[in-house]
């Protein structure tokens, strides 16, 4: 499936849910890293008081949100870098925040990038995730998943199937008319979903079916 087709033509909330289970891959300078997406948040642009483009705000910092579908938007909070993917058509500044992955590829690299943290704490949050990927700047900003060293595999054969998709209010959004809308989506039972107690984890990590872990070289990013 083409990125144009996947990231347009349906509500952003639906796109955010469909990303769950798909491989997020980054060909970092230290090697390939990645895993299955387990947590996302939808942001709906000008009308959404929690969105960076609320009321049409536009600047050099958030220009990526106005780009073509699949444009990478990197921003920094408290010394950590986070990543949204622009969805919908160009000039419609909606996006999906990548909040967490189940780490699958490049565990040694991600563990080193996270200063030896346990595997269960490597990528369970948006700042932790891109710290584990080794992202320390905004070099990926404004690039597109089509040809960047960061990509998401959209083929259904690479998608792990969640047993149940949970939803909640977005993390850290505490005020405004949209603060309690259920625009955070996650694989229920997966331990790499942020802000979830251990008692909610399941043995199968919330997967009805896991996808294969061996990826052909021709589909990897940054070739």
N, C-alpha and C positions, 0 to 999 in steps of 0.2 A: 504494500500500500504506500502511495506517495505521501510525503509529509503534508502537502497542500490539502489533500483529501482528508487525512486523519485529523488535522488541527482546525478544520473549518466545517461548516454545514450542520452543526449541532451545538447544543448549549455547552458552555465551558465546563459546567459541573459534570456533564456526561463524559467529556474528554478527560477530565481529571480522574474519573473512576476507571476509564478504559486504559489509562496508563499503568494501573496497578498490575503487577506481575510481569511487566515488560522489562527487558534488560536495559539498564543505563550503563553505558561504557565510556571510559575515558582513556585514551592512549596518552598517558602522562610521560614526562621525561624519564621517569623511573620504571616505566612498564605499564602494561594494560591493567586497569582496575575497573571494578564494576559489580553490579548485582541486580537483583530483581527489585523494582520499585514497590514499596509497601505502604507509602504514605504520601499524599498530595493535598494541596489546598487550591481551591479555585478563587480567582479574583476577577471581578466583573467590570472593571474599568470606571468610566466617569461617574456612574451612579453609586458605586461601592465605596463607602466612606473609609474602608480599610485598604483600598487599592492605592498604589503609587500614582495612578492616573486619575484619582478622584477629582471631580469637577473640571476635567480636561487638563489637569496639570501636565505640563510637558517641559522637559529640560534636557540638557546633555546627559544627565544622570540616568533618566528613565526612557531615553529615546528608543531603546530596544523594544519596549512594549508596543511601539507604533509600527514596528517592522513587519515583514512578511511572516506568515505562520511558520513556526519552527525556529524563530530567532531567539538566541540565547541572551538572557538578561541577568547579568551578574551585579550584585550589590553587596555592600559591606555593612555589618552591624557588630559593634563591639569587638572589632578586630577579626571577625569571622566573615567568610564570603559565602553567599547563598545564591541560588539559581532559580529563576523563573524561566518558563518557556512561553513565548508569545503565541497566542492562539487567536483564531478568527482572522479575517482579512486584514491586510495592511491598513493602518490608520484607525483600527478598532483595538484600543489598548487593553485587551484582556489577557490574562496569563494564568499559568499553573505553577505554583511553587512546588519544587521537589523536596519533600521533607525527610524522606528516609528510604534506604534500600536494605535488603538482606544481602550482606556481602557474599559474593560467590567467586569472583575472579580477582587475583592479585592481593590475596589476604596479607602476604608478607609485606608488600609495599604499603598497604593501608595501615597495618599495625605500626610500621616504622613512622609513617606520617603522623600517627596519633600517639607517638611517644610510648609505645608499648601497652596501650590500653587493651583490656580484654576484648575478644571478638564481639561479644554482645553489646559493647559500648562504642564500637567504631563508627557506626553510621546511623544511629537512632536520633536524628535531628538534623535540620538543614545546615547548620553551621558545622556540626561534626562531620556530616557527609562530605562536604567539599574540603574540609580540612584533611579527611582521610584520603581524598583524591589528590591532595597536594596542591590545591588551588590557593594561592597566596596573593593574587592580584586580579585585575579585571581584564586580563588579556583575552579571555573568551567572549567578552561582552560584544554584542552586535554581530557575532558570527552566527551561522545557521547550522542546525543539526545535519543538514544535507552533506556538508563537506568539512565540518569542524572535527577536531580530535575528540570532541564530546558528542555522543549520539545516543539515540534510543532505537532499538530494533523493533520495528512495527509488525513484522511477519507473525501471524498467529502461531506458527510452529515454535516460536521462541518465547511465547507468553506462558508463564505459569498461571494456573487458574485458581483464583481465590475461592475458598469454600463459602465465605461470607464477607461482604464489603460493609464495614461499619462507617458511620458518619457522626460528626459532632460539630460544635462551633469551632471556629479557627483558633489556634493557639495564640495567646497574647493580644487578641482583639477584645477589648474590655468596654468600649463605649461606642456611641454612634448607633444609628438606626439598624445597622447590619451586623452588630457585634455578636448576635446569637444565632445567626443563620448557619445551618449545617453544611458548610462548604469545605470541611476537612473530611477526607476519605482515607480509609486504611483497610489493610488486610486484617480482619479480626483474628486474634490468636497469635499474631506474629510478634516475636520478641523485639524486633527492630523498629516497631512503631513507637514513636516517642511518647512519653508521659503515660505509659501503660504499666500497671502493676504486674508483678511476676505471676500472680494467681490467674491472670487472664491468658497466659501463654498456653499454647497447645503443642502436643508432640509433633504434629505435622506442620507446625508453624502457620497454620491457617490455609494451607494449600489443598485444594481438591485434587490437583495434578500439577506436578513440577515439570517444567520444560527441561530440555537437555542442557547440559553444561559445557559441551564441547562445541565451540563456535568455529565455523570455517573461516580461514584467513581472509577470504574475499569479502566478507561482510563486516570486518572489523574497521573501526574508525581510523582516520588519519593515515591511510596507506600512502 
